[in-house]
Amino acid sequence: MASPSGVIDLVFPGRTSCAYLRQGEADYLKRLSRFADVTLKPVKAGRSFDGSGASVIKAEGVEMLRKIPASHGVIALDPGGMELSSEEFAVLLGRQREEGRGISFAIGGHLGLAAVIKERADRLMAISRMTFTHEMARMFLLEQIYRGYNIMAGSEYHK
């Protein structure tokens, strides 16, 4: 079992519907198990009854906050956030580990990420300037976490 500093959660609304993305998530979770305890923490995706996406995002945000431990650092994925290279991301993961803090990555649903999550976040981070589905973003993030740990370990994976 990894130490508390090796605890990483991905918190997001909904479930992964695409089989190939579920396979990719499972593959990276298995690979990551030698480095850290990584857990997917989905919350129920909101539904709009008044035609407003704002109510959906707000409800999802409240549920996501409930899944984020108070002791964790929070990195929210947001298109307007900082873009990091894989090496810079590895440094970020290493700092969190050195501080003895777990990390919760917050990933919004198809309508975006709640303001309450952005306010709780220690950092806003963009995966890319390109737009991806929220399901793809989860798998890409898992791959980058795996790559980051391999960079820290000096492995050949990153080459």
CORDAHU-V325761 format. One line per field, one symbol per residue. burial: # if it has 16 or more other C-alpha atoms within 10 Angstrom, else .. A space follows every 10 residues. Layout:
burial: ???
This chain:
burial: ...####### ####.#.... ##.##..##. .#..####.# ###.##.... ....###### #.###.##.. .########. #.#...#.## #.##.##..# #########. .###..##.# #.######.. ...####### ########## #........
